[in-house]
Amino acid sequence: MSNKTDRQPDPYKIDRLAKIPPSVKAVFIKWWFAGAVYYFVGMGIQALDTANQFDLILVLGIVLGMVNDLLVNNIFRYMRTDKAIYDPYMMFPQKKFYTFFCNILYYTLISAAVAYLYNAINLAAQAAGLVGEDKVWLTAEPVLYGVFILLLDMALLGIKALIKRAITNKASKKDTD
């Protein structure tokens, strides 16, 4: 008779997280970290009430770039199997010294684009008469900020994939000629 504590765990059992598609995990991780960065950094800077919009964009971009290079991309590399299934979700999938600075520049540009997106939405709301000229209709908050960062990031990753596919198709077409 064997006791429940005497049994060995099954090393070949597939856990619940392995059943979730990589795309869902990648989107959730990127969204969650972007929202967390805004919650801790963006709302903290706004609470100081001394920073202007440019300072907020710059600091959020730097921190987002650092978090994505040091945490998100390393999580993706850790979850990788024998195939590089998470590489399409990283702008710079290789681990090099210069990619740290490339991620900071990339996410600073995305942070600026999100700030302009918020501004465009608020200007459209003012033009539609939803709010007065001196009021803000849509303020930044972590969930929507994460969604906007994710949307812009995925759009740029899609453009990168299209360019990569066009280059490989052109190269394979050249080899067949």
Backbone hydrogen bonds, N-H to C=O, Kabsch-Sander energy under -0.5 kcal/mol:
donor,donor_aa,acceptor,acceptor_aa,energy
6,D,3,N,-1.0
7,R,3,N,-0.7
7,R,4,K,-0.6
13,K,10,D,-1.2
19,K,15,D,-0.5
19,K,16,R,-1.0
20,I,17,L,-1.0
25,K,21,P,-1.9
26,A,22,P,-2.8
27,V,23,S,-2.3
28,F,24,V,-2.4
29,I,25,K,-2.5
30,K,26,A,-2.4
31,W,27,V,-2.5
32,W,28,F,-2.8
33,F,29,I,-2.4
34,A,30,K,-1.9
35,G,31,W,-2.4
36,A,32,W,-2.4
37,V,33,F,-2.4
38,Y,34,A,-2.0
39,Y,35,G,-2.5
40,F,36,A,-2.7
41,V,37,V,-2.8
42,G,37,V,-1.1
43,M,38,Y,-2.5
45,I,41,V,-2.6
46,Q,42,G,-2.1
47,A,43,M,-1.5
48,L,44,G,-0.9
48,L,45,I,-0.6
49,D,45,I,-0.8
49,D,46,Q,-0.5
50,T,45,I,-0.6
51,A,45,I,-0.5
56,L,52,N,-1.8
57,I,53,Q,-2.5
58,L,54,F,-2.5
59,V,55,D,-2.7
60,L,56,L,-2.5
61,G,57,I,-2.3
62,I,58,L,-2.3
63,V,59,V,-2.7
64,L,60,L,-2.8
65,G,61,G,-2.3
66,M,62,I,-2.3
67,V,63,V,-2.9
68,N,64,L,-2.5
69,D,65,G,-2.2
70,L,66,M,-3.0
71,L,67,V,-2.5
72,V,67,V,-1.8
73,N,68,N,-2.8
75,I,71,L,-2.4
76,F,72,V,-2.4
77,R,73,N,-2.3
78,Y,74,N,-2.1
79,M,75,I,-2.2
80,R,76,F,-0.7
81,T,83,K,-0.9
85,I,83,K,-1.8
87,D,84,A,-0.9
89,Y,86,Y,-1.4
90,M,87,D,-1.8
96,K,94,Q,-1.0
100,F,96,K,-0.5
100,F,97,F,-1.0
101,F,97,F,-0.6
102,C,98,Y,-2.0
103,N,99,T,-2.6
104,I,100,F,-1.6
105,L,101,F,-2.3
106,Y,102,C,-2.7
107,Y,103,N,-2.7
108,T,104,I,-1.6
109,L,105,L,-2.1
110,I,106,Y,-2.0
111,S,107,Y,-2.3
112,A,108,T,-2.0
113,A,109,L,-2.1
114,V,110,I,-2.4
115,A,111,S,-2.0
116,Y,112,A,-2.2
117,L,113,A,-1.9
118,Y,114,V,-2.5
119,N,115,A,-2.1
120,A,116,Y,-2.6
121,I,117,L,-2.4
122,N,118,Y,-2.3
123,L,119,N,-2.5
124,A,120,A,-2.4
125,A,121,I,-2.1
126,Q,122,N,-2.1
127,A,123,L,-2.4
128,A,124,A,-1.9
129,G,126,Q,-0.8
130,L,125,A,-2.4
131,V,125,A,-0.8
135,K,132,G,-1.2
137,W,135,K,-0.5
139,T,137,W,-0.6
145,Y,141,E,-2.5
146,G,142,P,-2.3
147,V,143,V,-1.8
148,F,144,L,-2.7
149,I,145,Y,-2.6
150,L,146,G,-2.5
151,L,147,V,-2.8
152,L,148,F,-2.4
153,D,149,I,-2.6
154,M,150,L,-2.9
155,A,151,L,-2.1
156,L,152,L,-2.3
157,L,153,D,-2.5
158,G,154,M,-2.2
159,I,155,A,-2.0
160,K,156,L,-2.3
161,A,157,L,-2.2
162,L,158,G,-2.3
163,I,159,I,-2.3
164,K,160,K,-2.5
165,R,161,A,-2.5
166,A,162,L,-2.4
167,I,163,I,-2.3
168,T,164,K,-2.4
169,N,165,R,-2.5
170,K,166,A,-2.2
171,A,167,I,-2.4
172,S,168,T,-2.6
173,K,169,N,-2.2
174,K,170,K,-1.9
175,D,171,A,-1.9
176,T,172,S,-1.5
177,D,173,K,-1.0
